[in-house]
Amino acid sequence: MIEAPWMHRPRPHLGSPVDAVLHGAPTTLAELRALRMQLRTVLADGGRPPGARDDDLDRLLLVFEELVSNALRHGRGPVRVAVSDAGSGWLVEVSDAAGNSPPVLALDRDAALGGLGLHLIAKLSGAHGWTAEDDGRKVVWARVDVTEEAARSRNSIGAAAGPTSPPAQPTAVGASGRTAAGTAARARPTGSRRESAGPDRAVAAGKGRLRGLRTAPGRVSVIVTAVVLVITVVLAWLASAVNANNKQRLLAQQVDQAATLLATQVAVIQTQMLDAGQVADATNGSPEPFTRFAAATAIWPGMSFSLWRVNGDQVEQVALHGPDPQAPEEDRDTFLAGLEPTGQLAVAGIVQRPEPRLAYALMPAEQTGDLVVYAEVPLDRQVSVEAGDAFGGLDMAVFLGRGTDADQLVQATAPLPIRGDTVTTRVPFGDTTFTVVAASRIGLTGPLSATLPWIVLGVGGVLAVAGGMTAGSLARRRTTAERLAADNEQLYRQQRGIAGTLQHALLPEVASVDGIEVAARYVAGVDELEVGGDWYDVIPGPSGRSVFVVGDVSGQGLAAATTMAALRFAVRAYVAQGDDVATVLTKLRGLLDVSVDHQFATVLLGELDPVAGLVRVVSAGHFGPLLMTGGRAEFLDCAVAPPVGVATPAPPAVAEARVSGPTTLLAFTDGAVERRGEVIDAGLERLRSTAAAANAQPLPTVLDHLMQMPDVDGGRDDTVILGLRWTS
């Protein structure tokens, strides 16, 4: 087995004191996963160097996991791990007790069996190595950088871009004949790159919204409760206002009825006084007829009913029925002397002593003498009304005049002042009025109408609480969903970062080859991926010979990229063992079975001896290469065996071609020549003629012209074009 040990290097000196991020001593892979989660938590809480981004953390976690898992699988316990802050990155140190067993890369291991961990660590770290300790332990270390320069080197695939970038300049050939394939070998059209700033800003905005939503459930609950309560209060107020309006309207109706009854009594008094005046006038003031009439028509017990003759200022009583008048004599005489023969009732007022009496008089109109009828009615100011009476539900008071002074009270059914919502009306009484004030002592609108506002408040309060709780629950569910979405997005970005890191590691780095200029162009057919099922590689061999390979795994995406990686590393391993191209192709067939893996791959393997001008190729379902030499551009005619993954007993046939002078070889995948609705010969001829027309230009420029052919960059299939140029 061919082994390539890691470089023996001392650990980087970090200075003192060292800021330790994590220490641990895992014994199982389960404990490793727990340590990895702990490391992620520490880094998420701020334990990271300035400028470190999420993809830097993903690279660190991947290096950490690979180093520790290798120690657990291949080292000797106890295993100890430490992660330290290296200023512009982190230093990961993993030690075990196998001090005499350095970490090695198994180059001849079947790539389909895995073993890419140390390769990935070498790709992802800024520096790596191992050292032996005095206590017999071995320390394997890797430094993961997060500087801007490292970030730029991770994000760029190569300096030579695709159709949208200026053509890459050919590299100079040194004295030794070596040419730098350089960054052109890994070039990718810039139009297919994805900018990371946009998603980062979107995620940051999403996190800001999520922070705002974390307090939203409480606010939503309060807002909903407040809104429902406001609506409830408004509805309760409307119900109360309607009830009050109905109550006032019904009260006004009852007061109007009471006023009508009072007006009827006033009319009776007016009629009684007019009739008495007519009797007195007809009998010329005879006392006996007046007295008999008064006795027959007296309405109230204790009423004083008298007839007076007025002659200027002289007032003389003519007849009397009932008790003597109680009004002061002077006031009474003055009142009577001032009357006019209008036939209208005149009110003297209320006599307060010795008992309250209502005094009024009338002088008949067009009488022959100066006769005046005068009456005083005793007042029972406080009366009780039974609940079943017509006005039993009212508290009512009647005042003489337009005021409501207590000394002008005529009669009341409740103590003064009348309380509650009152209604006031007035009834004419002679030359003055009665003022009626009333309030309801019972619910005129009924119990339901009176309690409706409270019912609305109660039901609304319950609905407000229930609505607030429901809104809060829905808001919490939404917040939880938003948080899960943010977590899923973060997890996706982490996985995307790891996938991107793995893709970068899988992109080929073509080494400089003596005497051969190498350039390549590569475009993945899936927008979200930077690698697909197509691949290329150039492997320097002994005696100036080199092996090149171009392949195409069926399908697209990560599944095709995974199979591609296995085949690519397997080719390198088999070539490192010294196998020729026919043997390598035969061994590849043992790694893939279309009936089991549901995949197959077309592969073109070639061996180039630039000194002898010899090209040997084998094909498994793949296009032959295009050779341009001596002014001719022709496809190399080679036998095409079934693709890798399709069983065949026949060994692959090797096609050979000898060339001299300046020669260019182009190997490609079907994405460069196949177009929907077009025969394959048309695509092959287009590639041949375009390459022949540009062959005088530098090799990277030739590839740029080929990538600018219609649909090469805009198609939906992976595309690889590998160019080799030499002089035999």
C-alpha positions in Angstrom: 0.0 0.0 0.0 1.4 3.4 -1.0 1.3 5.9 1.9 1.9 9.6 2.0 2.5 10.7 5.6 1.5 14.2 6.7 4.3 16.7 7.1 6.0 16.6 10.5 5.7 20.1 11.7 5.7 21.7 15.2 2.5 23.3 16.4 2.2 27.0 15.7 3.2 29.2 18.6 0.1 31.2 19.8 1.8 33.3 22.5 0.7 33.6 26.0 -1.9 33.4 27.4 -3.8 31.1 25.1 -7.5 31.7 24.9 -8.9 28.1 25.1 -12.3 27.7 23.3 -12.9 24.0 24.1 -11.2 21.0 25.9 -12.4 17.4 25.8 -11.5 13.8 26.0 -14.0 11.8 23.9 -13.9 8.0 23.9 -16.8 7.3 21.4 -18.2 8.8 18.3 -21.3 9.7 20.3 -19.2 11.8 22.7 -17.6 13.4 19.7 -21.0 14.5 18.4 -21.8 15.9 21.8 -18.4 17.8 21.8 -19.2 19.1 18.4 -22.5 20.5 19.5 -20.8 22.1 22.5 -18.2 23.7 20.3 -21.0 25.1 18.0 -22.8 26.5 21.1 -19.6 28.2 22.4 -19.0 29.7 19.0 -22.6 30.8 18.6 -22.4 32.6 21.9 -19.6 34.8 20.7 -16.5 32.7 21.2 -15.1 33.5 17.7 -12.4 35.7 16.3 -13.4 39.1 14.8 -14.6 38.8 11.3 -15.4 35.1 11.5 -18.5 34.2 9.4 -20.8 31.2 9.5 -18.9 29.4 6.7 -15.7 29.8 8.7 -17.4 28.1 11.7 -18.6 25.3 9.4 -15.1 24.7 8.2 -13.8 24.6 11.8 -16.5 22.1 12.8 -15.7 19.9 9.8 -12.0 19.9 10.5 -12.6 19.3 14.2 -14.9 16.3 13.5 -12.5 14.7 10.9 -9.4 15.0 13.2 -11.1 13.6 16.3 -12.9 10.8 14.4 -9.6 9.7 12.8 -8.0 9.6 16.2 -10.8 7.6 17.6 -10.8 5.1 14.7 -7.1 4.8 14.0 -5.2 6.1 17.1 -4.8 4.7 20.6 -6.6 6.1 23.6 -7.0 8.2 25.5 -7.8 10.8 22.9 -7.6 14.5 24.0 -8.8 17.5 21.9 -8.3 21.2 22.4 -9.5 24.1 20.3 -7.8 27.5 20.9 -8.2 31.0 19.6 -5.4 31.7 17.1 -6.1 35.3 16.6 -7.1 35.2 13.0 -8.6 31.7 13.3 -8.5 28.6 15.5 -6.0 25.9 16.2 -7.4 22.4 16.6 -5.1 19.9 18.4 -5.9 16.2 18.7 -3.6 13.9 20.6 -3.5 10.1 21.2 -1.2 7.6 22.7 0.0 6.2 19.3 3.1 8.4 19.2 4.9 6.1 16.7 2.1 6.1 14.1 1.9 9.3 12.1 -1.2 10.2 10.2 -1.0 9.0 6.6 -2.9 9.4 3.4 -3.7 6.0 1.8 -3.2 6.8 -1.8 -3.8 3.3 -3.2 -7.0 2.7 -1.1 -10.1 2.2 -3.3 -11.6 5.6 -3.4 -15.1 4.1 -3.4 -14.4 2.9 0.2 -14.0 6.5 1.6 -10.9 7.8 3.3 -11.2 11.4 2.3 -11.0 12.9 5.8 -7.3 13.9 5.7 -7.6 15.2 2.2 -10.5 17.5 3.3 -8.5 18.7 6.4 -5.6 19.6 4.1 -8.0 21.5 1.8 -9.9 23.3 4.6 -7.0 24.4 6.8 -4.5 27.1 6.4 -1.8 24.9 7.8 -1.6 21.3 9.2 0.9 18.8 10.5 1.8 16.6 13.4 4.4 16.3 16.1 5.5 13.7 18.7 5.5 14.7 22.4 8.1 13.7 25.0 5.5 11.6 26.8 5.1 9.3 23.8 1.9 10.9 22.6 1.2 12.2 19.0 -0.4 15.5 18.4 -2.2 16.1 15.0 -3.0 19.7 14.5 -4.7 22.0 11.9 -5.1 25.8 11.8 -8.4 27.1 10.4 -8.0 30.7 9.2 -10.7 33.3 9.0 -8.8 36.2 7.5 -10.1 38.1 4.6 -7.4 36.7 2.4 -8.4 33.2 3.4 -12.0 34.1 2.7 -11.2 35.3 -0.7 -9.2 32.2 -1.5 -12.1 30.0 -0.4 -14.7 31.9 -2.4 -12.8 32.1 -5.6 -12.3 29.1 -7.9 -9.8 30.6 -10.2 -8.6 33.8 -11.7 -9.5 32.7 -15.2 -13.3 33.2 -15.6 -15.8 32.0 -18.1 -17.4 33.9 -21.0 -18.2 37.0 -19.0 -14.6 37.5 -17.8 -11.6 38.6 -19.9 -9.7 35.7 -21.4 -7.0 34.3 -19.2 -3.4 35.1 -20.4 -1.2 32.1 -21.2 1.4 31.3 -18.6 5.0 31.6 -19.5 7.1 28.4 -20.1 10.2 28.3 -17.9 13.6 27.0 -18.7 12.6 23.6 -17.4 9.7 23.5 -19.8 7.1 23.5 -17.0 4.0 25.5 -17.6 1.7 26.8 -14.9 -1.8 25.5 -15.4 -2.5 27.9 -12.5 -5.9 29.1 -11.8 -7.1 28.6 -15.4 -7.4 24.9 -14.7 -10.2 25.6 -12.2 -11.9 28.5 -14.0 -15.6 28.8 -13.8 -17.8 31.4 -15.7 -18.5 34.2 -13.4 -22.1 34.3 -14.5 -22.7 31.1 -12.6 -21.4 32.3 -9.3 -23.7 33.1 -6.4 -23.2 36.2 -4.3 -23.5 35.5 -0.6 -24.2 39.0 0.6 -27.8 38.9 -0.4 -28.8 35.7 1.5 -26.8 37.0 4.5 -28.7 40.2 4.6 -32.0 38.4 4.1 -31.1 36.1 7.1 -30.1 39.0 9.2 -33.4 40.8 8.4 -35.3 37.6 9.2 -33.5 37.3 12.5 -34.4 41.0 13.3 -38.1 40.2 12.5 -37.9 37.1 14.7 -36.5 39.1 17.6 -39.5 41.5 17.2 -41.9 38.6 17.1 -40.6 37.1 20.3 -42.5 39.7 22.3 -45.4 39.8 19.9 -47.7 37.1 21.5 -48.2 39.2 24.7 -48.7 42.4 22.7 -51.2 40.7 20.3 -53.1 39.3 23.3 -53.3 42.7 25.0 -54.3 44.4 21.8 -57.1 41.9 21.0 -58.3 42.0 24.6 -58.3 45.8 24.6 -60.1 46.1 21.2 -62.8 43.6 22.3 -63.2 45.5 25.6 -63.5 48.8 23.8 -66.1 47.4 21.5 -67.9 45.8 24.5 -67.9 49.2 26.4 -69.2 50.9 23.3 -72.0 48.4 22.9 -72.8 48.5 26.6 -72.9 52.3 26.5 -75.2 52.1 23.4 -77.5 49.6 25.2 -77.5 51.8 28.3 -78.2 54.9 26.2 -81.1 53.2 24.4 -82.5 52.0 27.7 -82.2 55.5 29.2 -83.8 57.0 26.2 -86.7 54.5 26.3 -87.0 55.1 30.1 -87.1 58.8 29.6 -89.7 58.5 26.8 -91.9 56.3 28.9 -91.5 58.6 31.9 -92.5 61.6 29.8 -95.6 59.8 28.6 -96.6 59.1 32.2 -95.9 62.6 33.3 -98.0 63.9 30.4 -100.8 61.7 31.6 -100.5 63.1 35.1 -100.4 66.6 33.7 -103.5 65.9 31.7 -105.2 64.8 34.9 -104.1 67.9 36.7 -105.3 70.1 33.9 -108.7 68.4 34.2 -108.8 69.4 37.9 -107.8 73.0 37.0 -110.7 73.0 34.5 -113.1 71.8 37.3 -111.9 74.6 39.6 -112.2 77.2 36.8 -115.8 76.0 36.1 -116.7 76.0 39.8 -115.5 79.5 40.2 -117.3 80.8 37.1 -120.5 79.1 38.1 -120.3 80.6 41.6 -119.7 84.0 40.1 -122.7 83.7 37.8 -124.9 82.7 40.7 -123.7 85.7 42.7 -124.2 88.1 39.8 -127.7 86.7 39.0 -128.8 87.1 42.7 -127.1 90.5 43.0 -124.9 89.1 45.7 -127.5 87.4 47.8 -125.8 85.3 50.5 -128.3 82.4 50.7 -128.2 81.3 47.0 -124.4 81.6 47.0 -124.1 79.6 50.3 -126.3 76.9 49.0 -124.4 76.7 45.7 -121.1 76.5 47.6 -122.3 73.8 49.8 -123.4 71.8 46.9 -120.2 72.2 44.8 -117.4 72.2 47.4 -114.8 69.7 46.2 -112.3 69.5 49.1 -112.9 69.1 52.8 -112.0 72.2 54.8 -112.3 74.4 51.7 -113.1 78.0 52.4 -115.5 79.4 49.8 -116.6 83.0 50.1 -118.2 85.9 48.2 -116.9 89.5 48.5 -118.0 92.9 47.3 -115.3 95.3 46.2 -115.9 99.0 46.1 -112.7 100.8 45.3 -110.3 100.0 48.1 -113.1 98.8 50.3 -113.5 95.0 50.5 -116.5 93.5 52.2 -117.4 89.8 52.8 -120.9 89.0 51.6 -121.2 85.2 52.1 -119.0 82.3 53.4 -119.1 78.6 53.2 -116.6 76.7 55.3 -113.9 78.0 57.6 -112.8 81.6 57.6 -110.1 82.6 55.1 -106.5 82.2 56.6 -104.8 84.8 54.4 -103.6 87.9 56.2 -106.4 90.5 55.9 -104.3 93.2 54.4 -102.8 91.0 51.8 -106.1 89.4 51.0 -107.9 92.8 50.6 -105.2 94.2 48.4 -105.3 91.1 46.2 -109.1 91.2 45.9 -109.2 95.0 45.3 -106.8 94.6 42.4 -108.9 92.1 40.4 -110.5 93.0 37.1 -113.8 91.6 35.8 -112.2 89.3 33.3 -113.8 86.0 34.3 -110.3 84.5 34.6 -109.0 82.7 37.6 -106.4 84.7 39.6 -104.1 83.0 42.0 -103.2 84.7 45.2 -100.5 82.2 46.2 -100.0 79.8 49.0 -100.9 80.9 52.5 -98.3 79.3 54.8 -99.9 79.8 58.2 -101.4 78.4 60.2 -101.6 75.6 57.7 -100.7 75.8 54.0 -103.6 76.7 51.8 -103.9 77.5 48.1 -105.7 80.8 47.6 -107.4 81.9 44.3 -110.2 84.2 43.2 -112.4 85.1 40.2 -114.3 88.3 39.3 -117.0 87.5 36.8 -116.9 89.3 33.5 -119.6 91.9 32.6 -121.2 91.7 36.0 -123.5 94.4 37.3 -121.9 94.7 40.7 -118.4 94.4 42.1 -118.6 90.8 43.3 -115.5 88.5 43.7 -115.5 84.8 44.4 -112.6 83.8 46.7 -111.5 80.3 47.7 -108.8 78.8 49.9 -108.0 75.0 49.6 -106.1 73.2 52.3 -102.9 71.5 51.0 -101.9 68.0 52.0 -98.3 68.3 50.8 -97.1 64.7 51.3 -99.3 62.0 50.0 -98.7 58.3 49.4 -99.6 56.5 46.3 -100.1 52.7 46.2 -98.0 50.7 43.9 -101.0 49.5 42.0 -102.4 53.0 41.4 -102.2 54.7 38.1 -99.1 56.6 39.0 -97.8 54.3 41.7 -94.5 53.9 39.9 -93.7 57.7 40.0 -92.1 60.0 42.5 -93.8 63.3 41.7 -94.1 66.8 43.0 -96.4 69.7 42.0 -95.2 73.3 42.6 -97.1 76.6 42.2 -95.4 78.8 39.7 -92.4 78.0 37.4 -90.0 77.3 40.2 -89.5 74.3 42.5 -89.0 76.0 45.8 -90.1 73.9 48.8 -92.4 76.7 50.1 -94.3 76.6 46.8 -95.0 72.9 47.0 -98.6 72.0 46.3 -98.3 68.2 46.7 -95.6 65.5 46.5 -95.6 61.7 46.6 -91.9 61.5 47.7 -89.5 63.5 49.8 -88.0 66.5 48.1 -85.9 66.9 46.1 -87.2 64.3 43.6 -84.2 62.1 42.8 -83.2 60.2 39.7 -83.8 61.0 36.0 -86.6 63.5 36.2 -89.1 64.9 33.7 -90.6 68.4 34.1 -93.8 69.7 32.6 -96.1 72.7 33.3 -99.9 73.0 33.5 -101.6 76.4 33.2 -103.5 77.5 36.4 -105.2 80.8 36.1 -102.7 83.6 35.7 -99.8 81.2 36.7 -98.9 77.6 36.3 -98.3 74.4 38.1 -94.8 72.8 37.6 -94.8 69.0 37.7 -91.5 67.2 38.4 -91.5 63.4 38.3 -89.1 60.5 38.3 -89.7 56.8 38.0 -89.1 54.6 41.0 -89.3 51.4 39.0 -87.8 50.1 35.8 -90.2 51.4 33.1 -88.4 49.5 30.4 -88.5 46.1 32.0 -85.7 44.0 33.7 -84.1 42.7 30.5 -83.6 46.2 29.0 -82.3 47.5 32.3 -79.8 44.6 32.7 -78.8 44.5 29.0 -75.8 46.8 29.4 -74.4 44.6 32.2 -75.1 41.5 30.1 -73.2 43.0 27.2 -70.3 43.9 29.6 -70.2 40.4 31.0 -70.3 38.6 27.7 -67.9 41.1 26.1 -65.5 40.7 29.0 -65.5 36.9 28.6 -65.1 37.2 24.8 -62.2 39.7 25.4 -60.4 37.3 27.6 -61.1 34.4 25.4 -60.1 36.4 22.3 -57.0 37.6 23.9 -56.0 34.1 24.9 -56.8 32.7 21.5 -54.9 35.5 19.7 -51.9 35.0 22.1 -52.0 31.3 21.4 -52.1 31.9 17.6 -49.3 34.5 17.9 -47.2 32.1 19.9 -47.7 29.4 17.3 -46.7 31.8 14.6 -43.7 32.9 16.6 -42.8 29.2 17.1 -43.2 28.6 13.4 -41.1 31.7 12.6 -38.4 30.5 15.0 -38.5 27.0 13.5 -38.3 28.5 10.0 -35.3 30.7 11.1 -33.6 27.6 12.7 -34.3 25.6 9.5 -32.9 28.4 7.4 -29.8 28.6 9.6 -29.4 24.8 9.5 -29.8 25.0 5.7 -27.1 27.7 5.5 -24.8 25.6 7.7 -25.4 22.5 5.6 -25.0 24.6 2.4 -21.8 26.0 3.8 -20.5 22.5 4.5 -21.7 21.3 1.1 -19.9 24.3 -0.5 -16.7 23.5 1.3 -16.9 19.9 0.2 -17.6 21.1 -3.4 -14.5 23.3 -3.3 -12.5 20.4 -2.1 -13.8 18.3 -5.0 -13.0 20.8 -7.7 -9.8 19.6 -9.4 -6.6 21.4 -9.0 -4.5 20.5 -12.0 -0.8 20.5 -11.1 1.8 21.9 -13.4 3.0 19.3 -15.9 6.5 19.3 -17.5 6.2 20.3 -21.2 2.4 20.5 -21.3 0.2 23.6 -21.0 -3.1 22.8 -19.3 -6.3 24.8 -19.1 -9.9 23.8 -18.4 -13.4 25.2 -18.1 -16.1 23.7 -16.0 -19.8 24.6 -15.4 -22.2 22.7 -13.2 -25.7 22.1 -14.7 -27.5 22.8 -11.3 -27.5 26.4 -10.3 -27.2 25.8 -6.6 -24.1 23.6 -6.9 -20.6 24.4 -8.0 -19.8 20.8 -8.9 -21.8 18.1 -10.7 -21.3 14.7 -12.3 -18.7 15.9 -14.9 -15.0 16.0 -14.0 -11.6 16.3 -15.4 -8.1 15.6 -14.1 -4.5 15.6 -15.3 -2.1 13.4 -13.3 1.7 13.7 -13.9 3.4 10.4 -14.3 6.9 9.0 -14.6 9.3 9.6 -17.6 7.4 12.8 -18.7 4.2 10.9 -19.4 0.9 12.2 -18.0 -2.6 10.8 -17.7 -5.7 12.9 -18.4 -9.3 11.9 -17.8 -12.7 13.5 -18.6 -15.8 11.8 -17.3 -19.6 12.3 -17.0 -21.7 10.6 -14.4 -25.4 10.2 -15.3 -27.8 12.6 -13.5 -27.1 15.9 -11.8 -26.7 17.4 -8.4 -25.1 16.0 -5.3 -25.8 12.3 -6.1 -23.8 12.7 -9.4 -21.1 14.7 -7.6 -20.7 12.1 -5.0 -20.2 9.3 -7.5 -17.9 11.6 -9.5 -15.7 12.2 -6.5 -15.3 8.5 -5.9 -14.4 7.8 -9.5 -12.0 10.7 -9.7 -10.0 9.7 -6.6 -10.1 6.1 -7.7 -8.5 7.1 -11.0 -5.7 8.9 -9.1 -5.2 6.0 -6.8 -5.0 3.5 -9.7 -2.6 5.7 -11.7 -0.4 6.1 -8.5 -0.2 2.3 -8.5 1.3 2.4 -11.9 -1.7 1.0 -13.8 -2.0 1.9 -17.5 -5.2 3.5 -18.8 -6.8 0.3 -20.0 -6.2 -1.3 -16.6 -7.5 1.8 -14.8 -10.7 1.7 -16.9 -11.2 -2.0 -16.1 -10.9 -1.4 -12.4 -13.3 1.5 -12.5 -16.0 -0.9 -13.8 -15.9 -2.7 -10.5 -16.9 0.4 -8.6 -20.3 1.1 -10.3 -23.2 -1.1 -11.2 -26.2 0.6 -12.9 -28.6 -2.1 -11.8 -27.6 -1.5 -8.1 -26.5 2.2 -8.0 -28.9 3.4 -10.7 -26.0 5.4 -12.2 -23.4 5.0 -14.9 -20.5 7.1 -16.1 -18.9 7.8 -19.5 -15.1 8.1 -19.2 -12.3 9.1 -21.5 -8.9 8.1 -20.2 -5.7 9.1 -22.1 -2.0 8.9 -21.7 0.2 11.5 -23.3 4.0 11.4 -24.0 4.8 14.8 -25.3 8.4 13.9 -26.1 7.5 11.0 -28.3 4.4 12.6 -29.6 2.3 9.6 -28.6 -1.3 9.8 -27.4 -3.1 6.6 -26.2 -6.8 6.8 -25.2 -9.5 4.4 -24.1 -13.2 5.3 -24.0 -16.1 4.0 -22.0 -19.1 5.5 -23.8 -17.4 8.9 -24.2 -16.5 11.1 -27.1 -13.0 10.8 -28.5 -10.7 13.9 -28.1 -10.2 16.6 -30.7 -6.6 16.7 -32.0 -5.4 19.9 -33.7 -1.9 19.6 -35.3 -0.3 20.4 -38.6 -3.2 22.7 -39.6 -5.7 19.9 -39.2 -8.5 19.5 -36.6 -9.8 16.0 -36.3 -11.5 13.8 -33.7 -9.4 10.8 -32.7 -11.0 7.6 -33.9 -11.2 5.3 -30.9 -13.4 2.2 -30.1 -16.1 3.1 -27.7 -16.8 0.5 -25.0 -20.0 0.5 -22.8 -20.1 3.1 -20.0 -18.7 2.4 -16.6 -21.5 0.7 -14.6 -22.6 -1.4 -17.6 -21.1 -4.9 -17.4 -19.0 -6.1 -20.4 -16.5 -9.0 -20.6 -14.4 -7.4 -23.3 -11.3 -5.5 -22.3 -11.1 -1.9 -23.4 -9.5 -1.2 -26.8 -6.6 1.3 -26.8 -6.5 3.9 -29.6 -3.1 5.5 -30.4 -2.1 8.5 -32.4 1.4 10.0 -33.1 1.7 13.7 -33.7 4.6 16.0 -34.3 5.1 19.7 -33.9 2.7 22.0 -31.9 -0.4 20.0 -30.9 -3.6 20.9 -29.1 -5.8 18.2 -27.6 -9.4 19.0 -26.4 -11.4 16.5 -24.3 -15.0 17.4 -23.4 -18.3 16.2 -22.1 -21.6 16.1 -23.8 -22.7 19.4 -22.3 -20.3 21.1 -24.8 -21.9 19.6 -27.9 -25.4 18.3 -27.2 -28.4 20.6 -27.9 -32.1 19.7 -27.6 -33.6 19.1 -31.0 -30.2 18.9 -32.8 -28.2 15.9 -34.0 -25.0 15.3 -32.2 -22.9 15.6 -35.4 -23.9 19.3 -35.7 -22.6 19.9 -32.2 -19.4 18.1 -32.8 -18.8 20.0 -36.0 -19.5 23.3 -34.3 -16.9 22.6 -31.6 -14.4 21.4 -34.2 -14.7 24.4 -36.4 -14.7 26.9 -33.5 -11.6 25.3 -32.0 -9.8 25.2 -35.3 -10.6 28.9 -36.0 -9.2 29.9 -32.6 -6.3 27.5 -32.4 -3.7 30.2 -33.1 -4.6 32.0 -29.9 -3.5 31.1 -26.4 -5.1 27.9 -25.0 -7.3 29.7 -22.3 -8.6 31.9 -25.1 -9.5 28.9 -27.2 -11.5 27.5 -24.3 -13.2 30.8 -23.7 -14.3 30.8 -27.4 -15.7 27.3 -27.0 -17.6 28.3 -23.8 -19.2 31.2 -25.7 -20.8 28.9 -28.2 -24.6 29.1 -28.0 -26.2 27.4 -24.9 -22.8 26.2 -23.5 -23.3 28.4 -20.4 -27.1 28.5 -20.5 -27.8 24.8 -20.9 -29.0 22.5 -18.2 -26.2 19.9 -18.3 -22.7 19.9 -16.7 -20.0 21.0 -19.1 -16.3 20.3 -19.0 -13.7 21.2 -21.6 -10.1 20.2 -21.0 -7.3 21.5 -23.1 -3.7 20.2 -23.4 -1.0 21.9 -25.6 2.5 20.7 -26.3 5.2 20.5 -28.9 6.7 17.2 -29.9 
